[in-house]
Amino acid sequence: MTANEKEQMMIDDILDFMRLAGDIARGAQNHLDASANYLKAESVTSVVTAADLEISQLFRQFVARRFADTDYVIIDEESLNTLGEDKWQRINQAEYQFIIDPIDGTLPYSCSQALYGISVGIFRRGKPCCGALYMPATRELACFDGAEVRLVREAFQPEEETEVLQPQIRCSCPIIFGHPWNTPLTEDFKLSETVFVNYYSAVVQLLYLVTQRARAYAFYMSIWDLAGGWAIGRAMGLRLYRLQDGQEITELSAADFDDNLHLKSVCVMCRSDDLAYVQKILEVAPRLR
């Protein structure tokens, strides 16, 4: 079995996990217990719910059962300490990196809103090869199995519809994902051409971006926020760039991620012919630096 064939089978297994995780997320959101929540940092956006932890544990059990014959490491926002003191050594030793964000957009999730998602990225030797993004509340799912990108509506339901997506030369949508207060108007900025939007969920925004419902995404985040959408984006003609110098990032490495696996600099995911435009309208955004 080739690596590509193996990875296509992996995504089929990951979709089984997504179904289970989505059921947990929806069920828990219907009966939220705020007393079980806690903050990882001072910001309210760092909230963690019981559902995050339950899905995280489910993923570990699922991967151990389904991929027992695979040389892998799990990178999980909720249990990063399991990688040990030298995270890069552990990551680089494994052939595959399974990277999960159990619930991304936990702030809107904890407020009983629909804009949250689950992300799983599969990397081989640090390079993104497959991924899946799922919004349980809206039942939209995007995935790339190494061969094709699929957008699934009403995922895991009898009325499920699947569309195979092809890259477009240009996206006509005026939305760029990024914090509006970080992007002051310049003489070249026209609201009629571009609007900045932030949903407080990287998974939601990546899902819309890779399915051609946004033009670009400027961000400064951790690998688990990005992982599920990276391979899908590449298959759709999107690339990950450092915003300041325009250099493309192609792999998870210490060159661009710190020891906590957070990006070292602000980045943008977009098509190559949109990069100069995005750089120009963000060049006066000091808080993005």
Secondary structure as GFF3:
##gff-version 3
##sequence-region A 1 289
A	DSSP	alpha_helix	3	29	.	.	.	ID=ss1
A	DSSP	three_ten_helix	34	36	.	.	.	ID=ss2
A	DSSP	beta_strand	38	39	.	.	.	ID=ss3
A	DSSP	three_ten_helix	44	46	.	.	.	ID=ss4
A	DSSP	beta_strand	47	48	.	.	.	ID=ss5
A	DSSP	alpha_helix	50	66	.	.	.	ID=ss6
A	DSSP	beta_strand	72	76	.	.	.	ID=ss7
A	DSSP	three_ten_helix	77	83	.	.	.	ID=ss8
A	DSSP	alpha_helix	87	93	.	.	.	ID=ss9
A	DSSP	beta_strand	96	104	.	.	.	ID=ss10
A	DSSP	alpha_helix	106	110	.	.	.	ID=ss11
A	DSSP	beta_strand	117	124	.	.	.	ID=ss12
A	DSSP	beta_strand	127	135	.	.	.	ID=ss13
A	DSSP	beta_strand	140	144	.	.	.	ID=ss14
A	DSSP	beta_strand	149	153	.	.	.	ID=ss15
A	DSSP	beta_strand	161	165	.	.	.	ID=ss16
A	DSSP	beta_strand	175	177	.	.	.	ID=ss17
A	DSSP	three_ten_helix	180	182	.	.	.	ID=ss18
A	DSSP	beta_strand	195	197	.	.	.	ID=ss19
A	DSSP	alpha_helix	202	210	.	.	.	ID=ss20
A	DSSP	beta_strand	216	219	.	.	.	ID=ss21
A	DSSP	alpha_helix	223	235	.	.	.	ID=ss22
A	DSSP	beta_strand	239	242	.	.	.	ID=ss23
A	DSSP	beta_strand	267	270	.	.	.	ID=ss24
A	DSSP	three_ten_helix	272	274	.	.	.	ID=ss25
A	DSSP	alpha_helix	275	282	.	.	.	ID=ss26
A	DSSP	three_ten_helix	286	288	.	.	.	ID=ss27
###
